[in-house]
Amino acid sequence: MKNAQRKIQNLTAPAESAFEMGWVVESGSTDEAALQLVDRDGNVFIARKAFSCVIEPVPGDQVLWGFVDDLSGRQAWILAVLSRHTADAAVMKFDRPLQMNSLEKISLISAKGIESLTDGSLNFVGKALKVIATQAEGHTDESVWSSRRMVSNFKQLSVVSETCTSVFQTLIQRMESYMRRVDGVEDVQAGSLHQAVDGTVTIYSKDTLLTSENQVKINAEVVHLS
C-alpha cells in the first residue's frame, strides 16, 4: 500500500521543466546555424535551431530553448520562436527540399501580395488552371504555348510587334468591318485568288498595272473604259 502511495506521489508531483525562455543575441560568427542566446539569469549560450523550428530566429526574438544530450555531447537547441517585437519579416528557411501534402485544399491568403522567386524553374501541374485578376502583366525573353484547343474572348485586343509570323493550315476569319493600312509594300502570293463581293468593288490608285502571262478577261453586261 505504501509503495502504491509513493508511485501516485511521483506521478502527481510537478516535474521540473527541461525547457526555458531565452532571447537571441546574435548569429554565430563561424557557423550560420549557430545562434547566441541569453537566458533569464544573463547566461550566454551557443544554440542551434531545431529541425522542427519553422521560423528562422533573429536577434531580439524570445525563444523556447533547452539542452539535449546526444553522442556529440550536450547541445542547446532553440525549439520555437515565441515572440518578436521588431518588424523583421518571418522567414522559413530549409536546407533540403520541402513538400506540403494535404488531402484537402491548400490556400495562400495575403492582404498585400504573394511573390514567387526562384533561380530555377517554376512549374504548375494540375487538372485545371484558373487565374482571375483585374490586371495581368508578364515579361519573358521567350514564350512557347502549346495547346490542343484554345479559345480567347476579348472586348478589345491590341498587338504590337516588330515581326509577326503566322502559319496555319486553314484560317477562317469573319468580321463585320475590316480595315487595313500598309504604309510600305504589300505582297500577296497565292496559288489561286478568289474574291466574292456582294456590293461594289472600288479601287483607287495613282497608277494601276495589270500584268498577265496569258490573257486578261473581263465579263460584264456593260464595260466602261475611259
Residue, then its C-alpha position, 0 to 999 in steps of 0.5 A: m500500500k505504501n509503495a502504491q502511495r509513493k508511485i501516485q506521489n511521483l506521478t502527481a508531483p510537478a516535474e521540473s521543466a527541461f525547457e526555458m525562455g531565452w532571447v537571441v543575441e546574435s548569429g554565430s560568427t563561424d557557423e550560420a546555424a549557430l545562434q547566441l542566446v541569453d537566458r533569464d539569469g544573463n547566461v550566454f549560450i551557443a544554440r542551434k535551431a531545431f529541425s522542427c523550428v519553422i521560423e528562422p530566429v533573429p536577434g531580439d526574438q524570445v525563444l523556447w530553448g533547452f539542452v539535449d544530450d546526444l553522442s556529440g555531447r550536450q547541445a542547446w537547441i532553440l525549439a520555437v520562436l515565441s515572440r518578436h517585437t521588431a518588424d523583421a519579416a518571418v522567414m522559413k528557411f530549409d536546407r533540403p527540399l520541402q513538400m506540403n501534402s494535404l488531402e484537402k485544399i491548400s490556400l495562400i491568403s495575403a492582404k498585400g501580395i504573394e511573390s514567387l522567386t526562384d533561380g530555377s524553374l517554376n512549374f504548375v501541374g494540375k487538372a485545371l488552371k484558373v487565374i482571375a485578376t483585374q490586371a495581368e502583366g508578364h515579361t519573358d525573353e521567350s514564350v512557347w504555348s502549346s495547346r490542343r484547343m484554345v479559345s480567347n474572348f476579348k472586348q478589345l485586343s491590341v498587338v504590337s510587334e516588330t515581326c509577326t509570323s503566322v502559319f496555319q493550315t486553314l484560317i477562317q476569319r469573319m468580321e463585320s468591318y475590316m480595315r487595313r493600312v500598309d504604309g510600305v509594300e504589300d505582297v500577296q502570293a497565292g496559288s489561286l485568288h478568289q474574291a466574292v463581293d456582294g456590293t461594289v468593288t472600288i479601287y483607287s490608285k495613282d497608277t494601276l498595272l495589270t500584268s498577265e502571262n496569258q490573257v486578261k478577261i473581263n465579263a460584264e453586261v456593260v464595260h466602261l473604259s475611259 
